[in-house]
Amino acid sequence: MKAFLIDGYGKNPGRIGEAPAPAVGAHDVLIEVHASSVNVLDSKISKGEFKLILPYAFPLILGNDLAGVVVEVGPQVTRFKPGDEVYARPPEARIGTFAQLIAVNENAVALKPANTDMAQAASLPLVALTAWQVLVETAGLQKGQKVLIHAGSGGVGSIAIQLAKHLGAFVATTTSTANVGWVKALGADLVIDYTQQDFEKVLQDYDVVLNSLGADVLEKSLKVLKPGGQLISISGPPTVQFAREQGLSWPLQQVMRLLSLGIRRKARKQDVSYAFVFMRANGAQLQRITSLVEDGIIKPVVDRSFPFESTAEALKYVEQGRAKGKVVVSLK
């Protein structure tokens, strides 16, 4: 099968080549990939930023999102059959959606929303699961609470705004001048144009902050939270709790403890909590997201679509950080 591969960390943007078709385990579904989407995570993996946490072998097929059709199921699969249109974010140990075929454990898969095409469906799993696991699972966001979602025009931000509004929260977000009207249309109640205003001087008494940006924004975000508030970051620094959940060695757990020590101390001084969320595959949660999409509550946001042959170009485009919503690679 054709696949987009890297031969080592940071060596080149990747190449399209031949790879063996995946083996199908007892609990796996084999999916013919019709579309995938590109995430900042793909770029970080290719540069080796997660090599301590996720030790991949080479050549490595990149890709963390897919939509496609089931072509074969393992003998113990009960929830899917050949011909089903599905979407998924594979478990991090078995990524590889930039390929014609992928085998995925059925627990990571959901039926794709009936009101989406393959490109729209492929844009959703990673970012929608991230938003769900931050806002619903970790923050327990409640009706009437106030949440700040950084980078509202990005892949995670554009979905998180819609989900937070559905949960009944008051939503503030940050974006550039060109996207102010656009994120308001997604449902944001208050938009901070970061080229004109400092969010930490405008906002106060927030219950939750979803951070996807750098260390400076992370620290400034503490200032907008009220006592008991939650600062939740998907861009780090990771915590010892995350290291334990990943089953990392004791020395690596201590590294994670040290990396997050500064922000955790500052959070405690202001009587707020800090958590790092590293999204994990979850088909049951994705099926709940399917319902929200089919009900029109969450709408996929696709910025651009690239042909499979231009996957390297799509990765470069995402790295620029200017996409509104998601960037998709079409294999069909």
C-alpha positions as CSV (number, residue, x, y, z in Angstrom):
1,M,0.0,0.0,0.0
2,K,1.0,3.6,-0.4
3,A,1.9,5.6,2.7
4,F,3.5,8.8,3.8
5,L,6.6,7.8,5.8
6,I,9.5,9.4,7.7
7,D,12.8,7.5,8.0
8,G,14.0,9.3,11.1
9,Y,13.4,12.3,13.4
10,G,13.9,15.7,11.8
11,K,15.7,14.3,8.7
12,N,13.3,15.4,6.0
13,P,9.6,16.4,5.6
14,G,8.7,12.8,4.8
15,R,8.1,10.8,1.6
16,I,5.4,8.7,-0.1
17,G,6.5,5.1,-0.5
18,E,5.3,1.5,-0.3
19,A,4.5,-0.1,3.1
20,P,3.2,-3.5,4.0
21,A,-0.5,-3.8,4.6
22,P,-1.2,-3.9,8.3
23,A,-1.9,-7.1,10.2
24,V,-5.5,-7.4,11.6
25,G,-5.6,-8.4,15.2
26,A,-8.6,-10.1,16.9
27,H,-10.1,-6.9,18.1
28,D,-9.1,-4.8,15.1
29,V,-11.0,-3.3,12.2
30,L,-9.1,-2.8,8.9
31,I,-10.1,0.5,7.4
32,E,-9.6,1.8,3.9
33,V,-8.7,5.4,4.5
34,H,-10.6,8.0,2.4
35,A,-9.3,11.1,4.2
36,S,-7.0,12.0,7.1
37,S,-6.3,15.4,8.7
38,V,-3.0,17.0,9.6
39,N,-2.3,18.1,13.2
40,V,0.5,20.0,14.9
41,L,1.1,16.7,16.7
42,D,2.2,15.1,13.4
43,S,4.9,17.7,13.0
44,K,6.1,17.4,16.6
45,I,6.3,13.6,16.3
46,S,8.3,13.9,13.0
47,K,10.8,16.2,14.8
48,G,11.2,13.8,17.7
49,E,9.6,16.0,20.4
50,F,7.8,13.0,21.9
51,K,10.5,10.4,21.4
52,L,11.0,9.9,25.2
53,I,7.3,9.3,25.6
54,L,6.4,7.5,22.4
55,P,9.4,5.5,21.1
56,Y,8.5,4.8,17.5
57,A,10.3,2.5,15.1
58,F,11.3,3.6,11.5
59,P,10.2,3.9,8.9
60,L,7.2,5.5,10.6
61,I,3.8,6.2,8.9
62,L,2.5,9.5,10.2
63,G,-1.1,10.5,10.7
64,N,-3.5,10.7,13.7
65,D,-6.9,11.2,12.2
66,L,-9.0,9.2,9.7
67,A,-12.3,8.7,8.0
68,G,-12.9,5.7,5.8
69,V,-14.7,2.4,5.2
70,V,-14.3,-0.9,7.1
71,V,-13.0,-3.6,4.7
72,E,-12.2,-6.4,7.2
73,V,-12.8,-7.1,10.9
74,G,-11.0,-9.3,13.4
75,P,-12.7,-12.5,14.7
76,Q,-13.6,-10.9,18.1
77,V,-14.9,-7.6,16.7
78,T,-18.6,-7.0,17.6
79,R,-19.4,-3.4,16.9
80,F,-18.4,-3.0,13.2
81,K,-18.8,-4.9,9.9
82,P,-17.3,-4.4,6.4
83,G,-18.9,-1.5,4.6
84,D,-19.4,0.6,7.7
85,E,-18.3,4.3,7.3
86,V,-16.2,5.1,10.3
87,Y,-13.8,7.7,11.8
88,A,-11.2,7.4,14.4
89,R,-8.1,8.7,16.2
90,P,-5.9,5.6,16.5
91,P,-4.2,4.9,19.8
92,E,-0.8,6.8,19.9
93,A,1.2,3.5,19.7
94,R,-0.5,2.6,16.4
95,I,-0.7,5.8,14.4
96,G,-0.4,5.8,10.7
97,T,-3.4,7.3,9.0
98,F,-1.5,8.8,6.1
99,A,-1.9,5.5,4.3
100,Q,-4.3,3.6,2.2
101,L,-5.1,1.1,4.9
102,I,-4.8,1.1,8.7
103,A,-5.8,-1.5,11.4
104,V,-7.4,0.1,14.5
105,N,-8.7,-1.5,17.7
106,E,-12.5,-1.3,17.6
107,N,-12.5,0.6,20.9
108,A,-11.0,3.6,19.2
109,V,-13.5,3.7,16.3
110,A,-16.9,5.2,15.9
111,L,-19.5,5.4,13.1
112,K,-18.9,8.7,11.2
113,P,-21.6,11.4,11.4
114,A,-24.1,10.7,8.7
115,N,-24.3,14.4,7.8
116,T,-20.5,14.8,7.0
117,D,-18.4,13.8,4.0
118,M,-15.2,11.9,4.6
119,A,-13.0,15.1,4.6
120,Q,-15.2,16.7,7.3
121,A,-15.3,13.6,9.4
122,A,-11.5,13.1,9.2
123,S,-11.1,16.7,10.5
124,L,-12.8,15.8,13.8
125,P,-11.5,13.0,15.9
126,L,-8.3,14.3,17.5
127,V,-9.5,17.9,18.0
128,A,-13.0,16.9,19.1
129,L,-11.7,14.3,21.6
130,T,-9.2,16.8,22.9
131,A,-11.9,19.4,23.5
132,W,-14.1,16.7,25.1
133,Q,-11.4,15.4,27.4
134,V,-10.4,18.9,28.5
135,L,-13.8,20.5,29.0
136,V,-16.1,17.6,29.9
137,E,-13.8,15.0,31.4
138,T,-11.1,17.1,33.2
139,A,-12.8,20.4,33.8
140,G,-16.3,19.2,34.3
141,L,-17.5,22.4,32.7
142,Q,-20.9,23.5,34.0
143,K,-23.6,25.7,32.7
144,G,-23.0,29.4,33.6
145,Q,-19.2,28.9,34.1
146,K,-16.7,31.1,32.3
147,V,-14.0,29.5,30.1
148,L,-11.1,31.0,28.1
149,I,-10.2,29.0,25.1
150,H,-6.9,30.2,23.6
151,A,-6.3,30.2,19.8
152,G,-10.0,30.0,19.0
153,S,-9.5,29.8,15.2
154,G,-7.3,26.7,15.4
155,G,-8.2,23.1,15.1
156,V,-8.9,22.5,18.8
157,G,-10.2,26.0,19.5
158,S,-12.8,26.0,16.8
159,I,-14.4,22.8,18.1
160,A,-13.9,23.7,21.8
161,I,-15.8,26.9,21.4
162,Q,-18.8,25.0,20.0
163,L,-18.7,22.4,22.7
164,A,-18.3,24.9,25.5
165,K,-21.3,26.8,24.2
166,H,-23.3,23.6,24.1
167,L,-22.4,23.0,27.7
168,G,-23.8,26.4,28.6
169,A,-20.6,28.2,29.4
170,F,-19.7,31.8,28.8
171,V,-16.8,31.6,26.2
172,A,-14.0,33.9,25.7
173,T,-11.3,33.3,23.2
174,T,-8.1,34.8,21.7
175,T,-7.4,35.2,18.0
176,S,-5.9,37.6,15.5
177,T,-7.7,40.6,13.9
178,A,-8.6,38.8,10.7
179,N,-10.5,36.0,12.6
180,V,-12.5,38.0,15.2
181,G,-15.8,37.9,13.3
182,W,-15.2,34.3,12.4
183,V,-14.8,33.0,16.0
184,K,-17.8,35.0,17.1
185,A,-19.8,33.2,14.4
186,L,-18.6,29.9,16.0
187,G,-20.2,31.0,19.3
188,A,-17.6,32.9,21.3
189,D,-19.2,35.5,23.6
190,L,-16.1,37.6,24.0
191,V,-13.1,37.7,21.6
192,I,-9.7,39.2,22.5
193,D,-7.7,40.3,19.5
194,Y,-4.2,39.5,20.8
195,T,-2.7,42.0,18.4
196,Q,-4.6,44.8,20.1
197,Q,-5.2,43.7,23.7
198,D,-3.5,41.7,26.5
199,F,-6.1,39.1,27.5
200,E,-4.7,38.9,31.1
201,K,-5.6,42.6,31.6
202,V,-9.1,42.3,30.2
203,L,-10.4,39.0,31.7
204,Q,-11.0,38.0,35.3
205,D,-12.8,35.5,37.5
206,Y,-12.7,32.7,34.9
207,D,-13.4,29.1,36.0
208,V,-11.4,27.3,33.3
209,V,-8.6,28.1,30.8
210,L,-7.8,25.8,27.9
211,N,-4.2,26.6,26.8
212,S,-2.7,25.4,23.6
213,L,0.1,28.0,23.3
214,G,3.5,28.6,24.8
215,A,4.9,29.1,28.3
216,D,4.3,32.9,28.4
217,V,0.6,32.5,27.6
218,L,0.3,29.7,30.1
219,E,1.7,31.8,33.0
220,K,-0.4,34.8,32.1
221,S,-3.5,32.6,32.0
222,L,-3.2,32.2,35.8
223,K,-4.1,35.8,36.2
224,V,-7.6,35.4,34.7
225,L,-8.6,32.5,36.9
226,K,-10.6,32.9,40.1
227,P,-9.7,30.9,43.2
228,G,-10.5,27.2,42.6
229,G,-10.2,27.7,38.9
230,Q,-8.5,25.2,36.5
231,L,-5.7,25.8,34.1
232,I,-5.6,23.0,31.6
233,S,-2.9,22.8,29.0
234,I,-2.6,20.6,25.9
235,S,0.8,22.0,25.0
236,G,2.7,21.2,28.2
237,P,4.5,21.1,30.4
238,P,3.6,17.5,31.2
239,T,3.0,16.4,34.8
240,V,4.0,13.4,36.8
241,Q,0.4,12.3,36.8
242,F,0.6,12.2,33.0
243,A,3.8,10.2,33.1
244,R,2.2,7.6,35.4
245,E,-0.8,7.3,33.1
246,Q,1.6,6.7,30.2
247,G,3.4,4.0,32.2
248,L,6.7,5.9,31.9
249,S,9.8,4.9,34.0
250,W,10.4,6.4,37.4
251,P,13.3,8.6,36.1
252,L,11.0,10.0,33.4
253,Q,8.3,10.6,35.9
254,Q,10.7,12.8,37.9
255,V,11.7,14.7,34.7
256,M,8.0,15.5,34.1
257,R,7.7,16.5,37.7
258,L,10.5,19.0,37.3
259,L,9.2,20.3,33.9
260,S,5.9,21.3,35.5
261,L,7.2,22.3,38.9
262,G,7.3,26.1,38.1
263,I,3.7,26.4,36.8
264,R,2.3,24.1,39.5
265,R,3.9,26.2,42.2
266,K,2.6,29.4,40.7
267,A,-0.9,27.9,40.3
268,R,-1.0,26.8,44.0
269,K,0.0,30.3,45.1
270,Q,-3.1,31.6,43.3
271,D,-5.3,28.8,44.6
272,V,-5.9,27.3,41.2
273,S,-5.0,23.9,39.8
274,Y,-2.8,22.9,36.8
275,A,-3.4,19.9,34.6
276,F,-1.8,18.6,31.4
277,V,-4.1,16.7,29.0
278,F,-2.6,14.4,26.3
279,M,-5.6,13.3,24.3
280,R,-6.2,9.6,24.1
281,A,-8.2,7.5,21.6
282,N,-11.7,6.8,22.8
283,G,-14.4,5.4,20.5
284,A,-17.2,5.7,23.1
285,Q,-16.5,9.5,23.5
286,L,-16.2,9.8,19.7
287,Q,-19.7,8.2,19.3
288,R,-21.1,10.9,21.6
289,I,-19.4,13.5,19.4
290,T,-21.0,11.9,16.4
291,S,-24.4,12.6,18.0
292,L,-23.5,16.3,18.6
293,V,-22.4,16.6,14.9
294,E,-25.6,14.9,13.6
295,D,-27.7,17.3,15.8
296,G,-25.9,20.3,14.3
297,I,-24.3,21.3,17.6
298,I,-20.8,20.8,16.5
299,K,-19.8,21.7,12.9
300,P,-16.5,20.5,11.3
301,V,-14.3,23.3,10.3
302,V,-12.0,22.5,7.2
303,D,-9.6,25.2,6.1
304,R,-8.0,23.4,3.1
305,S,-7.8,20.0,1.5
306,F,-4.6,18.6,-0.1
307,P,-4.3,15.5,-2.3
308,F,-2.4,12.6,-0.8
309,E,0.6,13.3,-3.0
310,S,1.0,16.8,-1.3
311,T,1.0,15.5,2.3
312,A,4.4,17.1,2.9
313,E,3.1,20.4,1.7
314,A,0.0,20.0,4.0
315,L,2.4,19.5,7.0
316,K,4.3,22.7,6.1
317,Y,1.1,24.6,5.8
318,V,-0.1,23.5,9.3
319,E,3.3,24.3,10.8
320,Q,2.7,28.0,9.8
321,G,-0.1,28.1,12.3
322,R,-2.5,30.1,10.1
323,A,-5.1,27.5,9.3
324,K,-8.7,28.3,10.3
325,G,-9.9,24.9,11.7
326,K,-8.3,21.8,10.2
327,V,-6.3,20.8,7.1
328,V,-7.3,17.6,5.4
329,V,-5.4,15.1,3.2
330,S,-7.7,13.2,0.7
331,L,-6.7,9.7,-0.3
332,K,-9.9,9.0,-2.4
